[in-house]
């Protein structure tokens, strides 16, 4: 087994940082989400160092959709991260942990009037619109509240990316952003409003992108569009939001690129225009989510049964698609390790599935593992992003707890739900 970034081996046993994995299982049970604090710190530090090497004013706004666990949000806030939010709930979380209003970017393709009111009342640092109707609604709300809004426009430049079709967002057949002509019209209209400060431009082309080229293309398109704004409207923007999308290595075949490579190729496209079409003190905003937390998390699960149907050997575990839906939703591959047999050779091929009453509830198919027995503990890797945030109570299964490991320290940062928790919002059942 190629050693995962959060794992260590001591005395022939598997550790997350300096904590024995089997100790976590014995104390907290399964299913169990485990997060490595130091891995998140490392990833944030690498991106911050690379970006500030190429431009002094860089703001990293963590994409809360990836994993909104408060302890993780607080950790990143402490490192200096802002917040990229796409709902009033995520905005609430950002305010709850103390993120300053000017370090919050509010995105979203279908913001409700109440969500826009919340964002405007808080005076978020940047509110990116995705339709002309939304622009009018923002103007009306801002006028009623007598508040000035820092506005940006998300533009869809029709940039293709090689990723799953559900997490590609930057092509003309997607619902996101405004086309070039409509975006230009949005800027013209926004400049006429007394309640709007036109400051930003936003592009986000998708998630889990493994090559730099699409980012380069999107950035060149952004600059060309900004040049048109400057030449025709005399508008110099100062908030340049490049979105997120940096991928991680889910499989050993995935070829990723470093933050240094990203910044080296993308930032000069923008920075050479700062002082001309962009304001002298412009801020470049990045919105990483998966990149920061994805490979910092694992999901631990216990084997309930092993059986064979026809030619397929099934390993049936106590975690299900309610705990990690990515394989069912995206056909995503997450590597799996047998924790108590990690050093043994893979001699069998198994399909690993959970207890949910859906045929889609399969984590991997025909996957090489050591001989698996009832009671073995599996670690499903790279679940820190879109595992916890997309988890559910489907089949009335309580959501799993989360522990955060830092060195030798372990903190329970989200308790295991109870059956009572599942029904706590239900009314009039008697």
C-alpha positions as a printed NumPy array, in Angstrom:
array([[  0.   ,   0.   ,   0.   ],
       [  1.222,   3.467,  -0.886],
       [  1.108,   5.345,   2.399],
       [ -1.613,   7.997,   2.5  ],
       [ -0.623,  11.547,   3.56 ],
       [ -2.429,  11.354,   6.924],
       [ -1.227,   7.856,   7.83 ],
       [  1.796,   6.714,   9.809],
       [  2.955,   3.199,  10.642],
       [  4.159,   2.437,  14.159],
       [  4.969,  -1.002,  15.521],
       [  3.268,  -2.561,  12.53 ],
       [ -0.027,  -0.711,  13.098],
       [ -1.796,   2.059,  11.24 ],
       [ -1.986,   5.544,  12.756],
       [ -3.677,   8.792,  11.733],
       [ -0.971,  11.314,  12.564],
       [  0.096,   9.941,  15.969],
       [ -3.16 ,   8.247,  16.95 ],
       [ -3.713,   4.51 ,  16.523],
       [ -6.67 ,   3.965,  14.224],
       [ -7.96 ,   0.942,  16.142],
       [ -8.021,   3.039,  19.331],
       [-10.397,   5.425,  17.6  ],
       [-12.631,   2.54 ,  16.574],
       [-12.645,   1.09 ,  20.079],
       [-13.547,   4.421,  21.692],
       [-15.981,   5.935,  19.195],
       [-17.336,   2.974,  17.246],
       [-18.205,   2.834,  13.554],
       [-19.082,   4.338,  11.18 ],
       [-16.699,   7.131,  12.12 ],
       [-15.336,  10.116,  10.23 ],
       [-11.741,  11.051,  11.085],
       [-10.176,  14.396,  10.117],
       [ -6.461,  15.233,  10.209],
       [ -5.985,  18.788,  11.45 ],
       [ -2.356,  18.985,  10.382],
       [ -3.151,  17.902,   6.83 ],
       [ -5.609,  20.799,   6.486],
       [ -2.999,  23.193,   7.881],
       [ -0.416,  21.867,   5.44 ],
       [ -2.682,  22.246,   2.41 ],
       [ -3.759,  25.76 ,   3.39 ],
       [ -0.155,  26.8  ,   4.015],
       [  0.998,  25.509,   0.637],
       [ -1.735,  27.362,  -1.24 ],
       [ -1.294,  30.569,   0.745],
       [  2.483,  30.589,   0.253],
       [  2.22 ,  29.93 ,  -3.469],
       [ -0.462,  32.548,  -4.07 ],
       [  1.139,  35.336,  -2.046],
       [  4.424,  34.71 ,  -3.841],
       [  2.739,  35.933,  -7.022],
       [  0.43 ,  38.617,  -5.59 ],
       [  0.487,  40.365,  -2.219],
       [ -3.292,  40.706,  -1.831],
       [ -4.678,  37.189,  -1.943],
       [ -7.746,  36.065,  -0.036],
       [ -8.421,  32.34 ,   0.311],
       [-12.129,  31.822,   0.949],
       [-12.769,  28.214,   1.951],
       [-15.777,  26.739,   0.124],
       [-18.056,  25.73 ,   2.985],
       [-19.993,  23.301,   0.791],
       [-17.035,  20.886,   0.925],
       [-17.314,  20.316,   4.677],
       [-19.115,  22.766,   6.99 ],
       [-18.208,  21.099,  10.289],
       [-17.723,  24.017,  12.687],
       [-14.406,  22.792,  14.079],
       [-12.992,  22.688,  10.537],
       [-14.379,  26.133,   9.761],
       [-12.847,  27.467,  12.965],
       [ -9.476,  25.872,  12.166],
       [ -9.357,  27.484,   8.723],
       [-10.61 ,  30.805,  10.066],
       [ -7.737,  30.735,  12.54 ],
       [ -5.305,  30.249,   9.66 ],
       [ -6.668,  33.369,   7.966],
       [ -9.224,  31.924,   5.566],
       [-12.368,  33.72 ,   4.584],
       [-15.604,  31.994,   3.645],
       [-17.212,  31.163,   0.314],
       [-20.865,  30.452,   1.029],
       [-23.794,  29.46 ,  -1.176],
       [-26.681,  29.579,   1.295],
       [-27.959,  31.477,   4.285],
       [-27.096,  28.442,   6.391],
       [-23.449,  28.604,   5.374],
       [-23.5  ,  32.367,   5.971],
       [-24.851,  31.662,   9.462],
       [-21.974,  29.244,  10.077],
       [-19.41 ,  31.824,   8.951],
       [-20.841,  34.424,  11.288],
       [-21.093,  31.875,  14.094],
       [-17.336,  31.256,  14.086],
       [-16.465,  34.926,  13.701],
       [-15.494,  35.398,  10.048],
       [-15.45 ,  39.126,   9.321],
       [-18.092,  40.294,   6.894],
       [-15.547,  41.594,   4.379],
       [-13.952,  38.131,   4.082],
       [-17.208,  36.454,   3.03 ],
       [-18.097,  35.777,  -0.615],
       [-21.726,  34.834,  -1.245],
       [-22.331,  32.784,  -4.41 ],
       [-25.257,  30.73 ,  -5.649],
       [-27.305,  30.348,  -8.785],
       [-30.738,  30.596,  -7.134],
       [-30.491,  32.751,  -4.023],
       [-33.853,  33.374,  -2.393],
       [-34.983,  36.899,  -1.469],
       [-34.464,  36.104,   2.201],
       [-30.941,  34.847,   1.518],
       [-30.117,  38.016,  -0.397],
       [-31.51 ,  40.077,   2.475],
       [-29.264,  38.207,   4.901],
       [-26.187,  38.713,   2.713],
       [-26.905,  42.398,   2.194],
       [-27.658,  42.989,   5.879],
       [-24.366,  41.366,   6.864],
       [-22.616,  43.451,   4.174],
       [-20.634,  40.548,   2.776],
       [-17.372,  41.388,   1.065],
       [-18.604,  40.231,  -2.33 ],
       [-22.043,  39.208,  -3.568],
       [-21.784,  37.532,  -6.979],
       [-24.906,  37.615,  -9.142],
       [-25.904,  34.997, -11.7  ],
       [-28.894,  36.619, -13.429],
       [-30.221,  40.05 , -14.409],
       [-33.333,  39.435, -12.328],
       [-31.158,  38.823,  -9.295],
       [-29.429,  42.149,  -9.918],
       [-32.771,  43.973,  -9.833],
       [-33.799,  42.147,  -6.669],
       [-30.507,  43.053,  -4.959],
       [-30.965,  46.688,  -5.912],
       [-34.502,  46.71 ,  -4.489],
       [-33.462,  45.062,  -1.217],
       [-30.389,  47.277,  -0.804],
       [-32.508,  50.393,  -1.406],
       [-35.077,  49.282,   1.155],
       [-32.355,  48.52 ,   3.728],
       [-30.352,  51.625,   2.781],
       [-27.165,  49.533,   2.47 ],
       [-24.537,  49.603,  -0.247],
       [-23.658,  46.24 ,  -1.785],
       [-20.257,  45.043,  -3.027],
       [-21.293,  43.346,  -6.248],
       [-19.627,  40.936,  -8.638],
       [-20.841,  39.046, -11.692],
       [-20.249,  35.356, -12.285],
       [-19.499,  34.843, -15.955],
       [-19.87 ,  31.607, -17.89 ],
       [-17.078,  31.59 , -20.483],
       [-17.942,  28.141, -21.889],
       [-14.691,  26.529, -20.71 ],
       [-14.684,  22.7  , -20.907],
       [-13.001,  20.645, -18.192],
       [-12.27 ,  16.943, -17.861],
       [-14.185,  16.065, -14.729],
       [-17.504,  14.409, -13.876],
       [-20.384,  16.075, -15.698],
       [-22.172,  16.83 , -12.411],
       [-19.268,  18.93 , -11.095],
       [-18.432,  20.767, -14.311],
       [-19.996,  24.234, -14.092],
       [-18.426,  26.547, -16.669],
       [-19.981,  25.671, -20.038],
       [-22.839,  27.373, -21.81 ],
       [-25.274,  24.509, -21.239],
       [-24.791,  24.722, -17.451],
       [-27.134,  26.697, -15.203],
       [-24.352,  28.75 , -13.623],
       [-23.36 ,  32.343, -14.259],
       [-24.235,  34.726, -17.068],
       [-23.211,  34.517, -20.689],
       [-20.767,  37.152, -21.908],
       [-23.371,  39.464, -23.444],
       [-25.722,  39.258, -20.475],
       [-22.809,  39.801, -18.074],
       [-21.813,  42.988, -19.87 ],
       [-25.392,  44.21 , -19.637],
       [-25.389,  43.393, -15.904],
       [-22.34 ,  45.587, -15.336],
       [-23.902,  48.476, -17.266],
       [-27.1  ,  48.267, -15.239],
       [-25.3  ,  47.866, -11.916],
       [-23.248,  51.012, -12.508],
       [-26.47 ,  53.029, -12.609],
       [-27.488,  52.029,  -9.084],
       [-26.669,  54.2  ,  -6.082],
       [-26.869,  51.168,  -3.785],
       [-24.356,  49.017,  -5.674],
       [-20.581,  49.215,  -5.694],
       [-19.459,  47.286,  -8.76 ],
       [-16.233,  45.65 ,  -7.621],
       [-15.941,  42.038,  -8.673],
       [-15.705,  39.511, -11.455],
       [-16.12 ,  35.808, -10.801],
       [-15.41 ,  32.626, -12.725],
       [-15.705,  29.051, -11.459],
       [-15.477,  26.287, -14.051],
       [-15.92 ,  23.141, -11.964],
       [-14.493,  20.852,  -9.332],
       [-11.847,  18.116,  -9.138],
       [ -9.878,  19.537, -12.078],
       [ -6.538,  17.802, -12.585],
       [ -4.855,  19.989, -15.214],
       [ -3.918,  23.672, -15.137],
       [ -4.939,  24.447, -18.726],
       [ -8.675,  25.1  , -18.088],
       [ -7.777,  27.615, -15.37 ],
       [ -5.399,  29.366, -17.748],
       [ -8.099,  29.55 , -20.42 ],
       [-10.705,  30.861, -17.981],
       [ -8.286,  33.493, -16.649],
       [ -7.437,  34.71 , -20.151],
       [-11.142,  35.011, -20.911],
       [-11.677,  36.902, -17.67 ],
       [ -8.941,  39.395, -18.546],
       [-10.295,  39.917, -22.065],
       [-13.73 ,  40.631, -20.642],
       [-12.321,  43.002, -18.005],
       [-10.476,  44.88 , -20.757],
       [-13.798,  45.441, -22.507],
       [-15.313,  46.729, -19.269],
       [-12.473,  49.178, -18.843],
       [-12.446,  50.36 , -22.432],
       [-16.189,  50.842, -22.795],
       [-17.405,  51.597, -19.257],
       [-14.18 ,  52.922, -17.66 ],
       [-14.706,  50.292, -14.96 ],
       [-11.67 ,  49.064, -13.003],
       [-12.582,  46.116, -10.826],
       [-10.673,  45.315,  -7.64 ],
       [-12.049,  41.91 ,  -6.567],
       [-10.93 ,  39.179,  -8.973],
       [-12.582,  35.916,  -7.918],
       [-11.022,  32.91 ,  -9.65 ],
       [-13.222,  30.337,  -7.923],
       [-11.978,  26.917,  -6.885],
       [-11.704,  23.512,  -8.504],
       [ -8.198,  22.254,  -7.674],
       [ -8.339,  18.465,  -7.622],
       [ -6.867,  15.869,  -5.285],
       [ -5.504,  12.367,  -5.855],
       [ -8.367,   9.943,  -5.278],
       [ -6.607,   7.123,  -7.116],
       [ -2.933,   6.413,  -7.682],
       [ -3.547,   7.047, -11.388],
       [ -4.709,  10.629, -10.785],
       [ -2.054,  13.145, -11.814],
       [ -2.535,  16.323,  -9.83 ],
       [ -0.676,  19.628,  -9.923],
       [  0.76 ,  21.705,  -7.087],
       [ -0.472,  25.095,  -5.843],
       [  2.861,  26.459,  -7.059],
       [  2.171,  25.224, -10.584],
       [ -1.34 ,  26.673, -10.494],
       [ -0.212,  30.095,  -9.276],
       [  2.782,  30.219, -11.616],
       [  0.533,  29.671, -14.645],
       [ -2.59 ,  31.585, -13.614],
       [ -1.612,  34.551, -11.446],
       [  0.628,  36.39 , -13.974],
       [ -2.291,  36.528, -16.404],
       [ -4.123,  38.622, -13.817],
       [ -1.317,  40.502, -12.107],
       [  0.152,  41.97 , -15.293],
       [ -3.147,  43.82 , -15.71 ],
       [ -3.308,  45.148, -12.156],
       [ -2.761,  48.871, -12.299],
       [ -4.283,  49.128, -15.764],
       [ -7.651,  47.424, -16.226],
       [ -7.727,  46.309, -12.589],
       [ -7.31 ,  48.533,  -9.536],
       [ -3.817,  48.98 ,  -8.054],
       [ -4.809,  47.301,  -4.792],
       [ -6.865,  44.519,  -6.305],
       [ -7.525,  41.364,  -4.297],
       [ -7.331,  37.969,  -5.967],
       [ -9.823,  35.597,  -4.371],
       [ -9.493,  31.81 ,  -4.421],
       [-12.294,  29.462,  -3.334],
       [-10.757,  26.038,  -2.594],
       [-12.872,  23.415,  -0.885],
       [-11.978,  19.833,  -1.74 ],
       [ -8.29 ,  20.776,  -2.12 ],
       [ -8.077,  21.84 ,   1.539],
       [-10.056,  19.086,   3.264],
       [-10.568,  16.192,   0.834],
       [ -7.549,  14.053,   1.632],
       [ -7.601,  15.079,   5.307],
       [-10.525,  12.756,   6.018],
       [-11.265,   9.041,   6.157],
       [-14.39 ,   7.049,   6.94 ],
       [-13.941,   4.032,   9.214],
       [-16.43 ,   1.188,   8.908],
       [-16.777,  -2.319,  10.319],
       [-17.418,  -5.475,   8.269],
       [-20.78 ,  -7.022,   9.181],
       [-20.84 ,  -9.859,   6.661],
       [-18.883, -11.438,   3.827],
       [-20.821, -13.442,   1.25 ],
       [-20.71 , -14.57 ,  -2.364],
       [-23.449, -14.341,  -5.012],
       [-22.417, -15.926,  -8.284],
       [-18.914, -14.695,  -9.06 ],
       [-19.15 , -11.622,  -6.821],
       [-17.705, -11.617,  -3.318],
       [-19.492,  -9.018,  -1.22 ],
       [-18.093,  -7.266,   1.833],
       [-21.052,  -5.74 ,   3.662],
       [-20.143,  -2.935,   6.087],
       [-21.96 ,  -0.687,   8.557],
       [-21.369,   2.555,   6.633],
       [-23.606,   3.314,   3.701],
       [-24.353,   5.814,   0.979],
       [-25.977,   7.965,   3.65 ],
       [-22.447,   8.418,   5.072],
       [-20.666,   8.773,   1.715],
       [-22.808,   9.276,  -1.372],
       [-20.051,  10.153,  -3.848],
       [-19.598,   6.61 ,  -5.256],
       [-23.351,   6.265,  -5.828],
       [-23.827,   9.786,  -7.188],
       [-20.664,  10.274,  -9.251],
       [-19.285,   6.738,  -9.703],
       [-16.414,   8.168,  -7.669],
       [-13.553,   5.893,  -6.648],
       [-12.3  ,   6.051,  -3.069],
       [ -9.402,   3.809,  -2.162],
       [-10.008,   1.364,   0.684],
       [ -7.619,  -0.054,   3.259],
       [ -8.24 ,  -2.91 ,   5.695],
       [ -6.951,  -1.201,   8.826],
       [ -6.097,  -4.348,  10.791],
       [ -4.54 ,  -6.013,   7.706],
       [ -3.051,  -3.021,   5.895],
       [  0.342,  -4.719,   5.504],
       [ -1.032,  -7.937,   4.012],
       [ -1.078,  -8.509,   0.242],
       [ -4.298,  -8.187,  -1.731],
       [ -5.313, -11.728,  -2.597],
       [ -9.048, -11.353,  -3.248],
       [-11.333,  -9.038,  -5.192],
       [-14.441,  -7.754,  -3.449],
       [-17.362,  -5.443,  -3.956],
       [-17.811,  -3.359,  -0.801],
       [-21.346,  -2.286,   0.025],
       [-23.359,  -0.82 ,   2.885],
       [-26.697,  -1.523,   4.564],
       [-28.867,   0.905,   2.587],
       [-31.777,  -0.586,   0.649],
       [-30.498,   0.646,  -2.713],
       [-28.48 ,  -1.211,  -5.321],
       [-26.486,   2.018,  -5.708],
       [-25.167,   1.604,  -2.158],
       [-21.785,   0.267,  -3.29 ],
       [-18.464,   1.897,  -2.429],
       [-16.283,  -0.104,  -4.84 ],
       [-16.709,  -3.068,  -7.168],
       [-14.216,  -5.83 ,  -7.917],
       [-11.616,  -4.182,  -5.689],
       [ -8.372,  -5.888,  -4.565],
       [ -8.056,  -6.403,  -0.792],
       [ -6.504,  -8.871,   1.634],
       [ -8.83 , -11.679,   2.69 ],
       [-11.618,  -9.905,   4.571],
       [-13.38 , -11.352,   7.611],
       [-16.336, -10.306,   9.751],
       [-15.225,  -7.661,  12.249],
       [-12.414,  -6.246,  10.11 ],
       [-12.173,  -2.455,   9.971],
       [-12.014,  -0.712,   6.61 ],
       [-10.812,   2.83 ,   6.039],
       [-12.389,   4.55 ,   3.039],
       [ -9.91 ,   7.247,   2.049],
       [-10.211,  10.874,   0.979],
       [-13.689,  11.474,   2.38 ],
       [-13.011,  14.874,   3.966],
       [-14.84 ,  16.717,   1.174],
       [-18.463,  15.998,   0.271],
       [-18.667,  13.033,   2.629],
       [-19.918,  14.72 ,   5.772],
       [-21.56 ,  17.656,   3.971],
       [-23.655,  15.383,   1.725],
       [-24.469,  12.792,   4.393],
       [-28.091,  12.082,   5.274],
       [-30.379,  10.114,   7.561],
       [-31.689,   7.924,   4.748],
       [-33.197,   4.645,   5.981],
       [-33.457,   6.399,   9.383],
       [-29.758,   5.902,   9.991],
       [-28.179,   8.405,  12.401],
       [-25.275,  10.318,  10.914],
       [-21.809,   9.275,  12.036],
       [-19.662,  11.197,  14.527],
       [-16.538,  13.113,  13.562],
       [-13.233,  13.192,  15.399],
       [-10.353,  15.536,  14.653],
       [ -6.804,  14.335,  15.208],
       [ -3.858,  16.66 ,  15.759],
       [ -0.633,  14.916,  16.632],
       [ -1.528,  12.768,  19.636],
       [ -4.67 ,  14.738,  20.495],
       [ -8.173,  13.609,  19.571],
       [-11.312,  15.743,  19.803],
       [-14.859,  14.626,  19.204],
       [-16.09 ,  17.529,  17.052],
       [-19.504,  16.13 ,  16.17 ],
       [-21.288,  13.516,  18.227],
       [-23.067,  10.505,  16.796],
       [-26.708,  11.244,  16.158],
       [-29.405,   9.348,  18.048],
       [-32.69 ,   7.988,  16.763],
       [-34.356,  10.835,  18.617],
       [-32.268,  13.319,  16.598],
       [-33.712,  11.933,  13.382],
       [-37.258,  12.849,  14.431],
       [-36.589,  15.936,  16.534],
       [-38.202,  18.294,  13.981],
       [-41.32 ,  16.177,  13.444],
       [-44.586,  17.516,  14.87 ],
       [-47.995,  16.124,  15.867],
       [-47.166,  12.458,  15.71 ],
       [-49.454,  11.687,  18.639]])
